[in-house]
Amino acid sequence: MKGEAVRSKSEKMIADYLFANQIPYTYEPEVLLMDGRTVCPDFVALNIRKNRTVYWEHLGLVDKDDYATVNFNKLLDYEEVGLVLGDSLVITMETLERPLDMKIVKKKVKDFLL
C-alpha cells in the first residue's frame, strides 16, 4: 500500500497492516551489531503514543534447519545491542504448514505499537 518493494507476501501483509493503521515504519533499516556488521530487520516502527521505537523481524521459514539457526543467532546479536525480544523487538514466524496468522500480527501491533 505504501508503494515499497518487500521480500515476501507475509512482509507485504505486515507492511500493509502497519500502513493502514497509520503506524510510521521503515522497511529493512540498518542495525549496527557489536562486531561491526550491519543487519536489516524487516521493520522498525514507532509507537507514537509512547514515542517508542520497536523493531520487527518476520521469520518466514522457521521449519528449515539452517534458516532457523541463522535467525536464532541474529536474535542473540540483536540482544547484544539492546533489542530485546518482547520489549523493543517483536517477531512473527511461519512455516509451510502454518502461514502467517494475521490475528497474531494485529495483537502484536495492539500490544507494542498502539
N, C-alpha and C positions, 0 to 999 in steps of 0.2 A: 504493500500500500504506500510505502514511503518512497518507492522507486529505486531502492538499492538492490544489488545482487547479493544473494546469500547462497550458502553451500548445499542446503537440503530443504526438503519440503517441511520438515519439522521446524527448522530455524525460521522459515517463512511464516509458519503458523505463530511462533513466539513473537517475531518482529511485528507481524500484523496486529496481534493482540496488544502489545505494548503501544503501538501507534494509535490504535482505535481507542485506547484508554488514556491518551494524551500523556503518556509517560515518556519523558525525554530519555533517549538512549542513543548509543553509538554501537555500531556493529564492528566486531573484531578490533577493539582498542589494543594498543601495545602495553604490556606489563613487563617491567624490568625485574628479572629474578636476581637473587643474591649472587649467583655465579656470573652475572653479566649478560646472560642470554635474555632474549625477549620472547614472550609467548603472547598469543592473542586469544583471550577468552572470547566466547561468542558475542557477548553483550556486556556493556556497562550501562546501568540505568540510574536515574536519580529519583529518589523519593522526595518530591518537592515539599511535602508537609513536614518532613523531619530533616530536610536538607542533608540527606544521607545517600552516599554512593553505594550501589550494590552491583557486583559482578555476577554474570550468569553464564554458566557453562552447560551446554547441552551435549550429552554423551549418547550418540546415536547408534552405536554398535557394541554395546557392552557385553553381548553374548560372544564376541570374538576375543579369544585369549590375549593376543598381542595388543589389541586396541585397549582392552581393559587395563592391562599392566601399564602401558604408556600413560593412560589418563589418570590412574591412581597415583603414579609418580608426579604427574602435573598438579594434582590436588595437594600433594605434600609440598611441592615448590610454591604453590600459592600461599599455603600456611606460613612458610618461612618469610614471606613479605607482608604478612598481616592480613591476608584474605582468608578469613576463617569460615569454613563451611557452616551454614546455618546462621551466620551473622552478616558478614559482608560478602559472602559467596553463596550463591544458590546453584544447585544443579538439577537438571532433569535428565532422565535416562529413557532409553527404549531398546528393545531387541526386535528381531524379525517377527517374533511371535507376540510381542507386546508393544505396539506402536505408542507414540507419544499420546498421553492422556490429557486432553485439554482441561479437564476438571482439576488436575494437579497444577497445571500452568496457572489457571485462574486463582487457585488457592495461594500459590506462591506469590503471585502479583499482589493479591489482597494482603497477605501477611508481611511482605517485605517492601512493597513499592507504593501502596496507597495509604 
